[in-house]
Amino acid sequence: EHAVWALLAGGIKVVIAGSFADIFYSNSAKNGLFLISLPKKDLLEIIEKVSEENLELIVDLPSQIVQLPKVSSYSFEVDAFRKYCFMEGVDELDYILSEKEKLKTYWASVERRSFLNGS
């Protein structure tokens, strides 16, 4: 998690790359660092255009697009749960706590049905 913390401490909120290690991906989500994976072709194009013209990248999470204003845009995939958490400003624990009543209802129903399977 130290890598994620260091990026966040440096003011970085989004990292765009070709791929990410599973542990880094997981730690990023838990700590509020958003990761975007793009094809190598798109990454090279972005690097070239940004270095030539000193452009600013815009990440449009609702539309799932990385934009270079007036130049081009690149779509990206994001897990629905991860998108929800970032859009709502919650982490996994906040989400679970927000569903507390639903969880209580579910576990109560499991308990009521436990006699059916001999538990």
DSSP file (Angstrom, degrees, kcal/mol; ACC not computed):
  #  RESIDUE AA STRUCTURE BP1 BP2  ACC     N-H-->O    O-->H-N    N-H-->O    O-->H-N    TCO  KAPPA ALPHA  PHI   PSI    X-CA   Y-CA   Z-CA
    1    1 A E     >        0   0    0      0, 0.0     4,-2.6     0, 0.0     5,-0.2   0.000 360.0 360.0 360.0 -16.2    0.0    0.0    0.0
    2    2 A H  H  >  +     0   0    0      1,-0.2     4,-2.5     2,-0.2     5,-0.2   0.863 360.0  54.7 -61.2 -35.7    3.0    2.3    0.4
    3    3 A A  H  > S+     0   0    0      2,-0.2     4,-2.0     1,-0.2    -1,-0.2   0.927 110.6  45.7 -63.1 -43.6    3.2    2.9   -3.4
    4    4 A V  H  > S+     0   0    0      1,-0.2     4,-2.5     2,-0.2     5,-0.2   0.930 112.6  50.3 -64.4 -45.9   -0.5    4.0   -3.4
    5    5 A W  H  X S+     0   0    0     -4,-2.6     4,-2.7     1,-0.2    -2,-0.2   0.894 109.2  52.1 -60.5 -40.3    0.0    6.2   -0.4
    6    6 A A  H  X S+     0   0    0     -4,-2.5     4,-1.4     2,-0.2    -1,-0.2   0.912 110.3  47.8 -64.2 -42.5    3.0    7.9   -2.0
    7    7 A L  H  <>S+     0   0    0     -4,-2.0     5,-2.3     2,-0.2     3,-0.2   0.936 114.0  46.7 -63.1 -45.9    1.1    8.6   -5.2
    8    8 A L  H ><5S+     0   0    0     -4,-2.5     3,-1.8     1,-0.2    -2,-0.2   0.900 109.3  54.1 -63.5 -40.5   -1.8   10.1   -3.2
    9    9 A A  H 3<5S+     0   0    0     -4,-2.7    -1,-0.2     1,-0.3    -2,-0.2   0.801 104.7  56.3 -63.7 -28.0    0.5   12.1   -1.0
   10   10 A G  T 3<5S-     0   0    0     -4,-1.4    -1,-0.3    -3,-0.2    -2,-0.2   0.383 124.6-104.5 -84.2   4.4    2.0   13.6   -4.2
   11   11 A G  T < 5S+     0   0    0     -3,-1.8     2,-0.5     1,-0.3    -3,-0.2   0.543  73.5 142.8  87.7   7.3   -1.4   14.8   -5.3
   12   12 A I      < +     0   0    0     -5,-2.3    -1,-0.3    -6,-0.2    -2,-0.1  -0.704  17.4 167.5 -85.4 128.8   -2.0   12.1   -7.9
   13   13 A K        +     0   0    0     -2,-0.5    21,-2.6     1,-0.3     2,-0.4   0.601  64.2  37.5-112.7 -19.7   -5.6   10.9   -8.1
   14   14 A V  E     -a   34   0A   0     19,-0.2     2,-0.4     2,-0.0    -1,-0.3  -0.997  58.7-165.3-137.8 138.1   -5.5    8.9  -11.3
   15   15 A V  E     -a   35   0A   0     19,-2.4    21,-2.7    -2,-0.4     2,-0.5  -0.994   6.7-163.2-123.3 130.5   -2.9    6.6  -12.9
   16   16 A I  E     +a   36   0A   0     -2,-0.4     2,-0.3    19,-0.2    21,-0.2  -0.957  28.2 137.5-114.2 126.3   -3.2    5.6  -16.6
   17   17 A A  E     -a   37   0A   0     19,-2.4    21,-2.3    -2,-0.5     3,-0.1  -0.902  62.8 -99.7-153.2 178.3   -1.2    2.6  -17.8
   18   18 A G  S    S-     0   0    0     -2,-0.3     2,-0.3     1,-0.3    22,-0.1   0.839  97.9 -18.1 -76.3 -34.5   -1.3   -0.5  -19.9
   19   19 A S        -     0   0    0     17,-0.1     2,-0.3    18,-0.1    -1,-0.3  -0.972  59.2-140.5-163.2 169.4   -1.9   -2.8  -16.9
   20   20 A F        -     0   0    0     -2,-0.3     2,-0.1    -3,-0.1    17,-0.0  -0.989  28.1-104.8-140.0 146.4   -1.5   -3.1  -13.2
   21   21 A A     >  -     0   0    0     -2,-0.3     4,-2.6     1,-0.1     5,-0.2  -0.441  36.6-118.7 -65.5 145.4   -0.4   -5.8  -10.7
   22   22 A D  H  > S+     0   0    0      1,-0.2     4,-2.6     2,-0.2     5,-0.2   0.886 112.8  50.1 -55.3 -43.8   -3.4   -7.3   -8.9
   23   23 A I  H  > S+     0   0    0      1,-0.2     4,-2.6     2,-0.2    -1,-0.2   0.888 111.9  47.8 -66.1 -38.3   -2.2   -6.2   -5.5
   24   24 A F  H  > S+     0   0    0      2,-0.2     4,-2.3     1,-0.2    -1,-0.2   0.903 111.5  51.3 -67.0 -41.1   -1.6   -2.6   -6.7
   25   25 A Y  H  X S+     0   0    0     -4,-2.6     4,-1.8     2,-0.2    -2,-0.2   0.927 113.3  44.7 -60.4 -46.6   -5.1   -2.6   -8.3
   26   26 A S  H  X S+     0   0    0     -4,-2.6     4,-1.8     1,-0.2    -2,-0.2   0.930 114.0  48.0 -65.6 -46.9   -6.7   -3.8   -5.1
   27   27 A N  H  X S+     0   0    0     -4,-2.6     4,-1.1     1,-0.2    -1,-0.2   0.860 108.5  56.1 -63.4 -35.4   -4.8   -1.4   -2.8
   28   28 A S  H >X>S+     0   0    0     -4,-2.3     5,-2.4     1,-0.2     4,-0.9   0.932 106.9  48.2 -62.5 -46.5   -5.6    1.5   -5.1
   29   29 A A  H ><5S+     0   0    0     -4,-1.8     3,-0.5     1,-0.2    -1,-0.2   0.891 110.8  51.5 -62.2 -39.4   -9.3    0.9   -4.9
   30   30 A K  H 3<5S+     0   0    0     -4,-1.8    -1,-0.2     1,-0.2    -2,-0.2   0.714 116.8  39.8 -71.0 -19.8   -9.2    0.6   -1.1
   31   31 A N  H <<5S-     0   0    0     -4,-1.1    -1,-0.2    -3,-0.6    -2,-0.2   0.385 116.6-101.4-115.1   2.5   -7.3    3.9   -0.8
   32   32 A G  T <<5S+     0   0    0     -4,-0.9     2,-0.6    -3,-0.5    -3,-0.2   0.701  73.1 135.2  89.7  19.6   -9.0    6.1   -3.4
   33   33 A L      < -     0   0    0     -5,-2.4     2,-0.4    -6,-0.2    -1,-0.3  -0.911  46.4-142.9-101.1 121.5   -6.5    6.0   -6.2
   34   34 A F  E     -a   14   0A   0    -21,-2.6   -19,-2.4    -2,-0.6     2,-0.4  -0.707  13.5-159.5 -90.3 131.1   -8.3    5.5   -9.6
   35   35 A L  E     -a   15   0A   0     -2,-0.4     2,-0.4   -21,-0.2   -19,-0.2  -0.901   6.5-169.3-112.6 136.7   -6.6    3.3  -12.1
   36   36 A I  E     -a   16   0A   0    -21,-2.7   -19,-2.4    -2,-0.4     2,-0.5  -0.991   7.5-156.3-125.3 127.1   -7.3    3.3  -15.9
   37   37 A S  E     +a   17   0A   0     -2,-0.4    40,-0.4    40,-0.4   -19,-0.2  -0.905  18.4 175.5-104.1 125.4   -5.9    0.7  -18.2
   38   38 A L        -     0   0    0    -21,-2.3    38,-0.1    -2,-0.5    -2,-0.0  -0.910  37.0 -92.9-125.6 153.9   -5.6    1.6  -21.9
   39   39 A P     >  -     0   0    0      0, 0.0     4,-2.3     0, 0.0     3,-0.4  -0.289  38.6-113.0 -61.8 151.3   -4.2   -0.2  -24.9
   40   40 A K  H  > S+     0   0    0      1,-0.2     4,-2.7     2,-0.2     5,-0.2   0.868 116.2  57.9 -54.5 -41.2   -0.5    0.5  -25.7
   41   41 A K  H  > S+     0   0    0      1,-0.2     4,-1.9     2,-0.2    -1,-0.2   0.915 108.8  44.8 -56.7 -46.0   -1.5    2.3  -28.9
   42   42 A D  H  > S+     0   0    0     -3,-0.4     4,-2.6     2,-0.2    -1,-0.2   0.902 112.0  52.4 -66.4 -41.7   -3.7    4.8  -27.0
   43   43 A L  H  X S+     0   0    0     -4,-2.3     4,-2.7     1,-0.2    -2,-0.2   0.928 109.9  47.9 -60.7 -45.6   -1.0    5.3  -24.3
   44   44 A L  H  X S+     0   0    0     -4,-2.7     4,-2.3     1,-0.2    -1,-0.2   0.890 112.0  50.3 -63.2 -39.1    1.7    6.1  -26.9
   45   45 A E  H  X S+     0   0    0     -4,-1.9     4,-2.5    -5,-0.2     5,-0.2   0.918 111.4  48.1 -64.6 -43.8   -0.7    8.5  -28.7
   46   46 A I  H  X S+     0   0    0     -4,-2.6     4,-2.9     2,-0.2     5,-0.3   0.940 111.8  49.3 -62.2 -47.7   -1.5   10.3  -25.5
   47   47 A I  H  X S+     0   0    0     -4,-2.7     4,-2.2     1,-0.2     5,-0.2   0.918 112.6  48.3 -58.7 -44.6    2.1   10.6  -24.5
   48   48 A E  H  X S+     0   0    0     -4,-2.3     4,-1.8    -5,-0.2    -1,-0.2   0.938 115.3  43.1 -62.0 -48.0    3.1   12.0  -27.9
   49   49 A K  H  X S+     0   0    0     -4,-2.5     4,-2.2     1,-0.2     6,-0.3   0.889 114.7  49.0 -68.9 -39.6    0.2   14.5  -28.0
   50   50 A V  H  X S+     0   0    0     -4,-2.9     4,-1.9    -5,-0.2     5,-0.4   0.903 112.7  47.5 -67.9 -40.2    0.7   15.7  -24.4
   51   51 A S  H  < S+     0   0    0     -4,-2.2    -1,-0.2    -5,-0.3    -2,-0.2   0.838 114.8  46.9 -71.2 -31.2    4.4   16.1  -24.8
   52   52 A E  H  < S+     0   0    0     -4,-1.8    -2,-0.2    -5,-0.2    -1,-0.2   0.907 129.7  18.9 -73.0 -43.1    4.0   18.1  -28.0
   53   53 A E  H  < S-     0   0    0     -4,-2.2    -2,-0.2    -5,-0.2    -3,-0.2   0.378  94.4-122.7-115.9   3.0    1.3   20.4  -27.0
   54   54 A N     <  +     0   0    0     -4,-1.9    -4,-0.2    -5,-0.2    -3,-0.2   0.934  50.6 175.9  52.8  49.9    1.4   20.4  -23.1
   55   55 A L        -     0   0    0     -5,-0.4     2,-0.4    -6,-0.3    -1,-0.1  -0.435  29.0-124.3 -85.4 159.0   -2.2   19.3  -23.0
   56   56 A E        -     0   0    0     -2,-0.1     2,-0.3    13,-0.1    -1,-0.0  -0.880  19.7-135.3-103.0 134.8   -4.2   18.4  -19.9
   57   57 A L        -     0   0    0     -2,-0.4     2,-0.5    11,-0.1    11,-0.2  -0.688  14.8-157.8 -86.1 141.2   -6.0   15.1  -19.7
   58   58 A I  E     -B   67   0B   0      9,-2.5     9,-3.5    -2,-0.3     2,-0.7  -0.986   3.6-152.9-120.4 127.8   -9.5   15.0  -18.4
   59   59 A V  E     -B   66   0B   0     -2,-0.5     2,-0.9     7,-0.2     7,-0.2  -0.898   5.6-167.0-101.4 117.6  -11.0   11.8  -17.0
   60   60 A D  E  >> -B   65   0B   0      5,-3.4     5,-2.0    -2,-0.7     4,-1.2  -0.830   7.4-179.2-103.4  91.9  -14.8   11.6  -17.4
   61   61 A L  T  45S+     0   0    0     -2,-0.9     3,-0.5     1,-0.2    -1,-0.2   0.912  76.7  54.7 -63.8 -45.8  -15.7    8.8  -15.0
   62   62 A P  T  45S+     0   0    0      0, 0.0    -1,-0.2     0, 0.0    -2,-0.1   0.899 120.1  33.8 -56.0 -38.9  -19.5    8.8  -15.7
   63   63 A S  T  45S-     0   0    0      2,-0.1    -2,-0.2    -3,-0.1     3,-0.1   0.554 106.2-129.5 -90.4  -9.1  -18.8    8.4  -19.4
   64   64 A Q  T  <5 +     0   0    0     -4,-1.2    12,-2.1    -3,-0.5     2,-0.4   0.950  61.5 134.1  57.3  53.6  -15.7    6.3  -18.9
   65   65 A I  E   < -BC  60  75B   0     -5,-2.0    -5,-3.4    10,-0.2     2,-0.5  -0.995  50.8-150.1-135.4 137.9  -13.6    8.4  -21.3
   66   66 A V  E     -BC  59  74B   0      8,-3.2     8,-2.7    -2,-0.4     2,-0.4  -0.944  30.8-160.1-100.7 125.2  -10.1   10.0  -21.1
   67   67 A Q  E     -BC  58  73B   0     -9,-3.5    -9,-2.5    -2,-0.5     6,-0.2  -0.881  29.7-165.6-116.0 140.0  -10.2   13.2  -23.1
   68   68 A L  E >>  - C   0  72B   0      4,-3.1     3,-2.6    -2,-0.4     4,-1.5  -0.942  47.4-118.2-108.5  99.9   -7.5   15.3  -24.6
   69   69 A P  T 34 S-     0   0    0      0, 0.0   -13,-0.1     0, 0.0     4,-0.0  -0.064  88.7  -0.9 -48.9 134.0   -9.7   18.4  -25.2
   70   70 A K  T 34 S+     0   0    0      1,-0.1     3,-0.1     0, 0.0    -3,-0.0   0.546 130.9  65.1  64.0  10.5  -10.1   19.3  -28.9
   71   71 A V  T <4 S-     0   0    0     -3,-2.6     2,-0.3     1,-0.3    -1,-0.1   0.672 105.1 -48.7-122.2 -66.2   -7.8   16.4  -29.9
   72   72 A S  E  <  -C   68   0B   0     -4,-1.5    -4,-3.1     2,-0.0    -1,-0.3  -0.978  38.7-134.7-165.6 171.3   -9.2   13.0  -29.1
   73   73 A S  E     -C   67   0B   0     -2,-0.3     2,-0.4    -6,-0.2    -6,-0.2  -0.969   8.5-155.2-139.6 156.4  -10.8   10.8  -26.5
   74   74 A Y  E     -C   66   0B   0     -8,-2.7    -8,-3.2    -2,-0.3     2,-0.2  -0.995  13.2-139.4-135.8 126.4  -10.2    7.2  -25.3
   75   75 A S  E     -C   65   0B   0     -2,-0.4     2,-0.3   -10,-0.2   -10,-0.2  -0.563  20.5-170.1 -86.2 152.3  -12.8    5.0  -23.7
   76   76 A F        -     0   0    0    -12,-2.1     2,-0.3    -2,-0.2   -38,-0.1  -0.966  19.0-122.3-139.0 155.9  -11.9    2.7  -20.8
   77   77 A E        +     0   0    0    -40,-0.4   -40,-0.4    -2,-0.3     2,-0.3  -0.718  27.4 179.3 -95.5 146.7  -13.6   -0.1  -18.9
   78   78 A V        -     0   0    0     -2,-0.3   -42,-0.0   -42,-0.1    -2,-0.0  -0.982  35.8-104.0-147.7 138.3  -14.2    0.0  -15.1
   79   79 A D     >  -     0   0    0     -2,-0.3     4,-2.7     1,-0.1     5,-0.2  -0.343  31.8-126.5 -57.9 136.8  -15.9   -2.5  -12.8
   80   80 A A  H  > S+     0   0    0      1,-0.2     4,-2.4     2,-0.2     5,-0.1   0.868 108.3  49.0 -58.4 -40.1  -19.4   -1.3  -11.9
   81   81 A F  H  > S+     0   0    0      2,-0.2     4,-2.6     1,-0.2    -1,-0.2   0.923 111.9  48.1 -67.2 -43.6  -18.8   -1.5   -8.2
   82   82 A R  H  > S+     0   0    0      2,-0.2     4,-2.3     1,-0.2     5,-0.2   0.912 111.9  50.2 -62.9 -41.8  -15.5    0.4   -8.4
   83   83 A K  H  X S+     0   0    0     -4,-2.7     4,-2.8     2,-0.2     5,-0.2   0.936 110.3  50.3 -61.0 -46.4  -17.2    3.1  -10.5
   84   84 A Y  H  X S+     0   0    0     -4,-2.4     4,-2.5    -5,-0.2     6,-0.2   0.932 110.1  50.2 -57.1 -47.7  -20.0    3.4   -8.0
   85   85 A C  H  X>S+     0   0    0     -4,-2.6     5,-2.3     1,-0.2     4,-1.1   0.918 114.1  43.5 -60.2 -45.0  -17.6    3.7   -5.1
   86   86 A F  H  <5S+     0   0    0     -4,-2.3    -1,-0.2     2,-0.2    -2,-0.2   0.889 114.3  50.1 -69.6 -37.9  -15.6    6.5   -6.8
   87   87 A M  H  <5S+     0   0    0     -4,-2.8    -2,-0.2    -5,-0.2    -1,-0.2   0.877 118.6  38.6 -66.4 -36.5  -18.7    8.3   -8.0
   88   88 A E  H  <5S-     0   0    0     -4,-2.5    -1,-0.2    -5,-0.2    -2,-0.2   0.542 108.6-121.9 -92.1  -8.4  -20.2    8.2   -4.5
   89   89 A G  T  <5 +     0   0    0     -4,-1.1     2,-0.3     1,-0.3    -3,-0.2   0.849  69.2 125.1  71.1  34.2  -16.9    8.9   -2.6
   90   90 A V      < -     0   0    0     -5,-2.3    -1,-0.3    -6,-0.2     2,-0.2  -0.859  49.2-143.1-121.5 157.5  -17.2    5.7   -0.6
   91   91 A D     >  -     0   0    0     -2,-0.3     4,-2.3    -3,-0.1     5,-0.2  -0.520  42.9 -86.7-105.9-176.9  -14.8    2.7   -0.1
   92   92 A E  H  > S+     0   0    0      1,-0.2     4,-2.5     2,-0.2     5,-0.2   0.894 128.0  48.9 -58.5 -42.1  -15.7   -0.9    0.3
   93   93 A L  H  > S+     0   0    0      2,-0.2     4,-2.6     1,-0.2    -1,-0.2   0.918 109.5  51.2 -66.4 -43.6  -16.2   -0.6    4.1
   94   94 A D  H  > S+     0   0    0      1,-0.2     4,-1.9     2,-0.2    -1,-0.2   0.912 111.2  50.0 -57.8 -42.0  -18.5    2.5    3.7
   95   95 A Y  H  X S+     0   0    0     -4,-2.3     4,-1.0     2,-0.2    -2,-0.2   0.938 110.2  48.7 -63.1 -47.4  -20.5    0.6    1.2
   96   96 A I  H >< S+     0   0    0     -4,-2.5     3,-0.8     1,-0.2    -2,-0.2   0.922 111.6  49.7 -59.7 -44.3  -20.9   -2.5    3.4
   97   97 A L  H >< S+     0   0    0     -4,-2.6     3,-1.3     1,-0.2    -1,-0.2   0.841 105.9  56.7 -64.3 -32.5  -21.9   -0.3    6.3
   98   98 A S  H 3< S+     0   0    0     -4,-1.9     3,-0.3     1,-0.3    -1,-0.2   0.720 107.4  49.7 -70.7 -19.2  -24.5    1.5    4.2
   99   99 A E  T <X S+     0   0    0     -4,-1.0     4,-2.4    -3,-0.8    -1,-0.3   0.133  75.5 120.1-102.4  18.5  -26.1   -1.9    3.4
  100  100 A K  H <> S+     0   0    0     -3,-1.3     4,-2.4     1,-0.2    -1,-0.2   0.877  73.3  48.1 -53.7 -46.9  -26.2   -2.9    7.1
  101  101 A E  H  > S+     0   0    0     -3,-0.3     4,-2.3     1,-0.2    -1,-0.2   0.900 111.4  50.2 -65.8 -40.2  -30.0   -3.3    7.2
  102  102 A K  H  > S+     0   0    0      1,-0.2     4,-2.4     2,-0.2    -1,-0.2   0.894 110.9  50.4 -63.2 -39.1  -30.1   -5.4    4.1
  103  103 A L  H  X S+     0   0    0     -4,-2.4     4,-2.7     2,-0.2     5,-0.2   0.904 109.0  50.8 -65.9 -41.1  -27.4   -7.6    5.5
  104  104 A K  H  X S+     0   0    0     -4,-2.4     4,-2.1    -5,-0.2    -2,-0.2   0.927 111.6  48.3 -60.8 -44.4  -29.3   -8.1    8.8
  105  105 A T  H  X S+     0   0    0     -4,-2.3     4,-2.1     2,-0.2    -2,-0.2   0.916 112.1  49.4 -62.2 -44.2  -32.4   -9.1    6.8
  106  106 A Y  H  X S+     0   0    0     -4,-2.4     4,-2.1     1,-0.2    -2,-0.2   0.951 112.5  45.6 -60.7 -51.0  -30.4  -11.5    4.7
  107  107 A W  H  X S+     0   0    0     -4,-2.7     4,-2.1     1,-0.2    -1,-0.2   0.832 110.6  54.4 -66.6 -30.8  -28.7  -13.2    7.6
  108  108 A A  H  X S+     0   0    0     -4,-2.1     4,-2.2    -5,-0.2    -1,-0.2   0.902 108.7  48.9 -66.0 -39.9  -32.0  -13.4    9.5
  109  109 A S  H  X S+     0   0    0     -4,-2.1     4,-1.8     2,-0.2    -2,-0.2   0.869 110.0  51.4 -68.4 -35.3  -33.6  -15.2    6.5
  110  110 A V  H  X S+     0   0    0     -4,-2.1     4,-0.9     2,-0.2    -1,-0.2   0.919 110.1  49.7 -64.1 -43.1  -30.6  -17.6    6.3
  111  111 A E  H >< S+     0   0    0     -4,-2.1     3,-0.6     1,-0.2     4,-0.4   0.905 109.6  51.0 -62.3 -42.3  -31.1  -18.3   10.0
  112  112 A R  H >< S+     0   0    0     -4,-2.2     3,-0.5     1,-0.2    -1,-0.2   0.853 114.1  44.3 -64.7 -34.1  -34.8  -19.0    9.5
  113  113 A R  H >X S+     0   0    0     -4,-1.8     3,-2.0     1,-0.2     4,-0.6   0.561  86.3  93.3 -87.2  -8.0  -34.1  -21.4    6.7
  114  114 A S  G X<>S+     0   0    0     -4,-0.9     5,-1.9    -3,-0.6     3,-0.6   0.769  75.6  64.6 -60.8 -26.2  -31.3  -23.2    8.4
  115  115 A F  G X45S+     0   0    0     -3,-0.5     3,-0.7    -4,-0.4    -1,-0.3   0.769  93.2  64.5 -67.2 -23.3  -33.7  -25.9    9.8
  116  116 A L  G <45S+     0   0    0     -3,-2.0    -1,-0.2     1,-0.2    -2,-0.2   0.828 107.7  37.8 -70.1 -31.9  -34.4  -26.9    6.2
  117  117 A N  G <<5S-     0   0    0     -4,-0.6    -1,-0.2    -3,-0.6    -2,-0.2   0.255 118.0-104.5-105.7  12.7  -30.8  -28.1    5.5
  118  118 A G  T < 5       0   0    0     -3,-0.7    -3,-0.2    -4,-0.3    -2,-0.1   0.602 360.0 360.0  80.9  11.7  -30.2  -29.6    8.9
  119  119 A S      <       0   0    0     -5,-1.9    -4,-0.2    -6,-0.1    -5,-0.1   0.470 360.0 360.0 -82.4 360.0  -28.0  -26.8   10.2
